[in-house]
Amino acid sequence: MSFDPKVVRRAVRHLRASDPVMCDVIDRMGPFTMRRSRRYFQSLSRAIVGQQISGKAAASIWTRLQDSVRPRHITAETIVAMSVDELRSTGISPQKASYLHDLAARVQSGSLQLNRLSQHTDDRVIEQLVEVKGIGVWTAQMFLMFSLGRLDVFPHGDLGIRTAIRDLYGLDELPDQKTAEPIAEPWRPYATIASWYLWRSTDEDDSW
């Protein structure tokens, strides 16, 4: 699912006008093509699968997991029904298998209602998601951006974002939050759009 083209055009105009560095990145990277996924459970599951491994490895494991449940789809019900050994057979570690089971159990019980997260503020969404084993602030931020389509999310702790800021803004080292936030301030209220362009500038946009 694409973002509203009118909103994207407005965001790009804002970024061009507010930050000459970002203007140059947009010129080099071309049109904004980030897409959203409304399959919330699958998005969070894939984020767990992809933790601390390469995008290529994560894609391979995800494909094997999908194949293992066919003709059904990856849902809370299908994950709950799989044993740890069955999940491990697809390449998922025991720890990540426990994370997937915790996510699936919370969704199935109704203690985590994914279809209602869009009604909450960004902070409240993060608060609810980090209660799930294996989901931290970064994963919750990715969900806000790539699933809920929130426009003003700045994942300051993301390595790709930090690398891009260091390289594009001439810093000597990877920036911490205190350094990165003032650089990102001109991008608001479209930090999500700016972040996507930062990922594209370093070819880091391969996990979502």
BAZA-376581 format. One record per residue (C-alpha): residue number from 1; residue in one letter; x, y, z. Coordinates in steps of 0.1 Angstrom, whole numbers, plus 5000, padded with zeros to 4 digits. Layout:
<atom n="NUM" res="a" xx="X" yy="Y" zz="Z"/>
...
END
This chain:
<atom n="1" res="m" xx="5000" yy="5000" zz="5000"/>
<atom n="2" res="s" xx="5014" yy="5034" zz="4990"/>
<atom n="3" res="f" xx="5015" yy="5066" zz="5010"/>
<atom n="4" res="d" xx="4991" yy="5094" zz="4999"/>
<atom n="5" res="p" xx="5008" yy="5110" zz="4969"/>
<atom n="6" res="k" xx="4997" yy="5145" zz="4980"/>
<atom n="7" res="v" xx="5012" yy="5140" zz="5015"/>
<atom n="8" res="v" xx="5044" yy="5128" zz="5000"/>
<atom n="9" res="r" xx="5047" yy="5157" zz="4976"/>
<atom n="10" res="r" xx="5041" yy="5181" zz="5005"/>
<atom n="11" res="a" xx="5067" yy="5163" zz="5026"/>
<atom n="12" res="v" xx="5093" yy="5163" zz="4999"/>
<atom n="13" res="r" xx="5088" yy="5201" zz="4993"/>
<atom n="14" res="h" xx="5092" yy="5206" zz="5031"/>
<atom n="15" res="l" xx="5124" yy="5186" zz="5032"/>
<atom n="16" res="r" xx="5139" yy="5203" zz="5002"/>
<atom n="17" res="a" xx="5132" yy="5237" zz="5016"/>
<atom n="18" res="s" xx="5143" yy="5230" zz="5052"/>
<atom n="19" res="d" xx="5176" yy="5212" zz="5047"/>
<atom n="20" res="p" xx="5200" yy="5216" zz="5017"/>
<atom n="21" res="v" xx="5217" yy="5182" zz="5025"/>
<atom n="22" res="m" xx="5184" yy="5164" zz="5024"/>
<atom n="23" res="c" xx="5175" yy="5183" zz="4992"/>
<atom n="24" res="d" xx="5207" yy="5169" zz="4976"/>
<atom n="25" res="v" xx="5198" yy="5134" zz="4988"/>
<atom n="26" res="i" xx="5164" yy="5136" zz="4973"/>
<atom n="27" res="d" xx="5178" yy="5147" zz="4940"/>
<atom n="28" res="r" xx="5202" yy="5118" zz="4939"/>
<atom n="29" res="m" xx="5178" yy="5091" zz="4952"/>
<atom n="30" res="g" xx="5148" yy="5100" zz="4931"/>
<atom n="31" res="p" xx="5111" yy="5095" zz="4940"/>
<atom n="32" res="f" xx="5098" yy="5083" zz="4973"/>
<atom n="33" res="t" xx="5087" yy="5047" zz="4969"/>
<atom n="34" res="m" xx="5083" yy="5034" zz="5004"/>
<atom n="35" res="r" xx="5052" yy="5012" zz="5008"/>
<atom n="36" res="r" xx="5031" yy="5002" zz="5038"/>
<atom n="37" res="s" xx="5020" yy="4967" zz="5049"/>
<atom n="38" res="r" xx="4986" yy="4963" zz="5065"/>
<atom n="39" res="r" xx="4994" yy="4927" zz="5075"/>
<atom n="40" res="y" xx="5004" yy="4938" zz="5110"/>
<atom n="41" res="f" xx="5011" yy="4904" zz="5125"/>
<atom n="42" res="q" xx="5033" yy="4894" zz="5096"/>
<atom n="43" res="s" xx="5052" yy="4927" zz="5098"/>
<atom n="44" res="l" xx="5060" yy="4922" zz="5134"/>
<atom n="45" res="s" xx="5069" yy="4885" zz="5129"/>
<atom n="46" res="r" xx="5092" yy="4893" zz="5101"/>
<atom n="47" res="a" xx="5109" yy="4920" zz="5122"/>
<atom n="48" res="i" xx="5116" yy="4894" zz="5149"/>
<atom n="49" res="v" xx="5129" yy="4869" zz="5123"/>
<atom n="50" res="g" xx="5152" yy="4896" zz="5109"/>
<atom n="51" res="q" xx="5169" yy="4907" zz="5141"/>
<atom n="52" res="q" xx="5207" yy="4908" zz="5141"/>
<atom n="53" res="i" xx="5210" yy="4890" zz="5107"/>
<atom n="54" res="s" xx="5214" yy="4902" zz="5072"/>
<atom n="55" res="g" xx="5184" yy="4911" zz="5050"/>
<atom n="56" res="k" xx="5193" yy="4883" zz="5027"/>
<atom n="57" res="a" xx="5193" yy="4857" zz="5055"/>
<atom n="58" res="a" xx="5161" yy="4870" zz="5069"/>
<atom n="59" res="a" xx="5143" yy="4868" zz="5036"/>
<atom n="60" res="s" xx="5154" yy="4832" zz="5031"/>
<atom n="61" res="i" xx="5142" yy="4822" zz="5066"/>
<atom n="62" res="w" xx="5109" yy="4841" zz="5061"/>
<atom n="63" res="t" xx="5103" yy="4822" zz="5028"/>
<atom n="64" res="r" xx="5109" yy="4789" zz="5045"/>
<atom n="65" res="l" xx="5085" yy="4798" zz="5073"/>
<atom n="66" res="q" xx="5059" yy="4808" zz="5047"/>
<atom n="67" res="d" xx="5064" yy="4775" zz="5029"/>
<atom n="68" res="s" xx="5060" yy="4756" zz="5061"/>
<atom n="69" res="v" xx="5025" yy="4768" zz="5068"/>
<atom n="70" res="r" xx="5011" yy="4767" zz="5032"/>
<atom n="71" res="p" xx="4984" yy="4767" zz="5021"/>
<atom n="72" res="r" xx="4976" yy="4787" zz="5052"/>
<atom n="73" res="h" xx="4992" yy="4821" zz="5059"/>
<atom n="74" res="i" xx="5014" yy="4833" zz="5088"/>
<atom n="75" res="t" xx="4990" yy="4843" zz="5115"/>
<atom n="76" res="a" xx="4989" yy="4842" zz="5153"/>
<atom n="77" res="e" xx="4970" yy="4809" zz="5150"/>
<atom n="78" res="t" xx="4995" yy="4792" zz="5127"/>
<atom n="79" res="i" xx="5025" yy="4803" zz="5148"/>
<atom n="80" res="v" xx="5009" yy="4791" zz="5181"/>
<atom n="81" res="a" xx="5003" yy="4757" zz="5165"/>
<atom n="82" res="m" xx="5039" yy="4753" zz="5156"/>
<atom n="83" res="s" xx="5064" yy="4738" zz="5180"/>
<atom n="84" res="v" xx="5098" yy="4753" zz="5187"/>
<atom n="85" res="d" xx="5114" yy="4725" zz="5168"/>
<atom n="86" res="e" xx="5091" yy="4732" zz="5138"/>
<atom n="87" res="l" xx="5101" yy="4769" zz="5139"/>
<atom n="88" res="r" xx="5138" yy="4759" zz="5142"/>
<atom n="89" res="s" xx="5135" yy="4738" zz="5111"/>
<atom n="90" res="t" xx="5130" yy="4769" zz="5091"/>
<atom n="91" res="g" xx="5162" yy="4785" zz="5105"/>
<atom n="92" res="i" xx="5146" yy="4805" zz="5134"/>
<atom n="93" res="s" xx="5167" yy="4804" zz="5166"/>
<atom n="94" res="p" xx="5151" yy="4790" zz="5198"/>
<atom n="95" res="q" xx="5151" yy="4825" zz="5213"/>
<atom n="96" res="k" xx="5133" yy="4840" zz="5183"/>
<atom n="97" res="a" xx="5109" yy="4811" zz="5183"/>
<atom n="98" res="s" xx="5100" yy="4820" zz="5219"/>
<atom n="99" res="y" xx="5095" yy="4856" zz="5208"/>
<atom n="100" res="l" xx="5072" yy="4846" zz="5180"/>
<atom n="101" res="h" xx="5052" yy="4824" zz="5204"/>
<atom n="102" res="d" xx="5048" yy="4853" zz="5228"/>
<atom n="103" res="l" xx="5036" yy="4877" zz="5201"/>
<atom n="104" res="a" xx="5012" yy="4851" zz="5187"/>
<atom n="105" res="a" xx="4998" yy="4842" zz="5222"/>
<atom n="106" res="r" xx="4992" yy="4879" zz="5231"/>
<atom n="107" res="v" xx="4974" yy="4885" zz="5198"/>
<atom n="108" res="q" xx="4954" yy="4853" zz="5200"/>
<atom n="109" res="s" xx="4943" yy="4861" zz="5236"/>
<atom n="110" res="g" xx="4934" yy="4897" zz="5227"/>
<atom n="111" res="s" xx="4959" yy="4913" zz="5252"/>
<atom n="112" res="l" xx="4975" yy="4929" zz="5221"/>
<atom n="113" res="q" xx="4950" yy="4941" zz="5196"/>
<atom n="114" res="l" xx="4969" yy="4949" zz="5165"/>
<atom n="115" res="n" xx="4939" yy="4962" zz="5146"/>
<atom n="116" res="r" xx="4934" yy="4989" zz="5172"/>
<atom n="117" res="l" xx="4970" yy="5002" zz="5173"/>
<atom n="118" res="s" xx="4962" yy="5028" zz="5146"/>
<atom n="119" res="q" xx="4939" yy="5046" zz="5171"/>
<atom n="120" res="h" xx="4968" yy="5053" zz="5195"/>
<atom n="121" res="t" xx="4996" yy="5079" zz="5196"/>
<atom n="122" res="d" xx="5031" yy="5069" zz="5185"/>
<atom n="123" res="d" xx="5043" yy="5067" zz="5221"/>
<atom n="124" res="r" xx="5013" yy="5045" zz="5232"/>
<atom n="125" res="v" xx="5019" yy="5021" zz="5203"/>
<atom n="126" res="i" xx="5056" yy="5018" zz="5213"/>
<atom n="127" res="e" xx="5045" yy="5012" zz="5250"/>
<atom n="128" res="q" xx="5022" yy="4983" zz="5240"/>
<atom n="129" res="l" xx="5046" yy="4966" zz="5215"/>
<atom n="130" res="v" xx="5077" yy="4966" zz="5237"/>
<atom n="131" res="e" xx="5058" yy="4945" zz="5262"/>
<atom n="132" res="v" xx="5062" yy="4916" zz="5237"/>
<atom n="133" res="k" xx="5093" yy="4895" zz="5242"/>
<atom n="134" res="g" xx="5119" yy="4904" zz="5215"/>
<atom n="135" res="i" xx="5102" yy="4937" zz="5205"/>
<atom n="136" res="g" xx="5122" yy="4968" zz="5214"/>
<atom n="137" res="v" xx="5118" yy="5004" zz="5205"/>
<atom n="138" res="w" xx="5135" yy="5001" zz="5171"/>
<atom n="139" res="t" xx="5111" yy="4973" zz="5160"/>
<atom n="140" res="a" xx="5081" yy="4994" zz="5173"/>
<atom n="141" res="q" xx="5094" yy="5024" zz="5153"/>
<atom n="142" res="m" xx="5096" yy="5003" zz="5122"/>
<atom n="143" res="f" xx="5060" yy="4992" zz="5127"/>
<atom n="144" res="l" xx="5049" yy="5028" zz="5131"/>
<atom n="145" res="m" xx="5066" yy="5037" zz="5098"/>
<atom n="146" res="f" xx="5061" yy="5007" zz="5076"/>
<atom n="147" res="s" xx="5028" yy="4994" zz="5089"/>
<atom n="148" res="l" xx="5009" yy="5023" zz="5104"/>
<atom n="149" res="g" xx="5023" yy="5049" zz="5080"/>
<atom n="150" res="r" xx="5032" yy="5074" zz="5107"/>
<atom n="151" res="l" xx="5049" yy="5103" zz="5090"/>
<atom n="152" res="d" xx="5071" yy="5118" zz="5118"/>
<atom n="153" res="v" xx="5091" yy="5088" zz="5132"/>
<atom n="154" res="f" xx="5129" yy="5093" zz="5136"/>
<atom n="155" res="p" xx="5146" yy="5060" zz="5146"/>
<atom n="156" res="h" xx="5178" yy="5077" zz="5159"/>
<atom n="157" res="g" xx="5193" yy="5044" zz="5171"/>
<atom n="158" res="d" xx="5192" yy="5027" zz="5137"/>
<atom n="159" res="l" xx="5227" yy="5019" zz="5124"/>
<atom n="160" res="g" xx="5218" yy="5028" zz="5088"/>
<atom n="161" res="i" xx="5203" yy="5062" zz="5099"/>
<atom n="162" res="r" xx="5234" yy="5070" zz="5121"/>
<atom n="163" res="t" xx="5258" yy="5060" zz="5093"/>
<atom n="164" res="a" xx="5240" yy="5082" zz="5068"/>
<atom n="165" res="i" xx="5239" yy="5112" zz="5091"/>
<atom n="166" res="r" xx="5276" yy="5108" zz="5098"/>
<atom n="167" res="d" xx="5285" yy="5106" zz="5061"/>
<atom n="168" res="l" xx="5261" yy="5132" zz="5048"/>
<atom n="169" res="y" xx="5267" yy="5158" zz="5075"/>
<atom n="170" res="g" xx="5304" yy="5154" zz="5078"/>
<atom n="171" res="l" xx="5306" yy="5140" zz="5113"/>
<atom n="172" res="d" xx="5337" yy="5123" zz="5126"/>
<atom n="173" res="e" xx="5318" yy="5095" zz="5143"/>
<atom n="174" res="l" xx="5284" yy="5079" zz="5144"/>
<atom n="175" res="p" xx="5260" yy="5104" zz="5161"/>
<atom n="176" res="d" xx="5242" yy="5096" zz="5194"/>
<atom n="177" res="q" xx="5207" yy="5108" zz="5200"/>
<atom n="178" res="k" xx="5218" yy="5141" zz="5214"/>
<atom n="179" res="t" xx="5237" yy="5149" zz="5182"/>
<atom n="180" res="a" xx="5212" yy="5134" zz="5158"/>
<atom n="181" res="e" xx="5180" yy="5151" zz="5171"/>
<atom n="182" res="p" xx="5190" yy="5187" zz="5162"/>
<atom n="183" res="i" xx="5200" yy="5175" zz="5127"/>
<atom n="184" res="a" xx="5166" yy="5159" zz="5123"/>
<atom n="185" res="e" xx="5146" yy="5188" zz="5137"/>
<atom n="186" res="p" xx="5142" yy="5206" zz="5104"/>
<atom n="187" res="w" xx="5126" yy="5174" zz="5088"/>
<atom n="188" res="r" xx="5096" yy="5174" zz="5112"/>
<atom n="189" res="p" xx="5068" yy="5167" zz="5108"/>
<atom n="190" res="y" xx="5081" yy="5144" zz="5080"/>
<atom n="191" res="a" xx="5110" yy="5126" zz="5097"/>
<atom n="192" res="t" xx="5097" yy="5092" zz="5084"/>
<atom n="193" res="i" xx="5102" yy="5104" zz="5048"/>
<atom n="194" res="a" xx="5136" yy="5118" zz="5056"/>
<atom n="195" res="s" xx="5146" yy="5086" zz="5073"/>
<atom n="196" res="w" xx="5137" yy="5066" zz="5042"/>
<atom n="197" res="y" xx="5159" yy="5088" zz="5021"/>
<atom n="198" res="l" xx="5187" yy="5083" zz="5045"/>
<atom n="199" res="w" xx="5184" yy="5045" zz="5042"/>
<atom n="200" res="r" xx="5183" yy="5047" zz="5005"/>
<atom n="201" res="s" xx="5215" yy="5068" zz="5005"/>
<atom n="202" res="t" xx="5233" yy="5039" zz="5021"/>
<atom n="203" res="d" xx="5214" yy="5010" zz="5005"/>
<atom n="204" res="e" xx="5203" yy="5000" zz="5040"/>
<atom n="205" res="d" xx="5166" yy="4998" zz="5031"/>
<atom n="206" res="d" xx="5165" yy="4960" zz="5027"/>
<atom n="207" res="s" xx="5148" yy="4947" zz="5058"/>
<atom n="208" res="w" xx="5113" yy="4961" zz="5055"/>
END
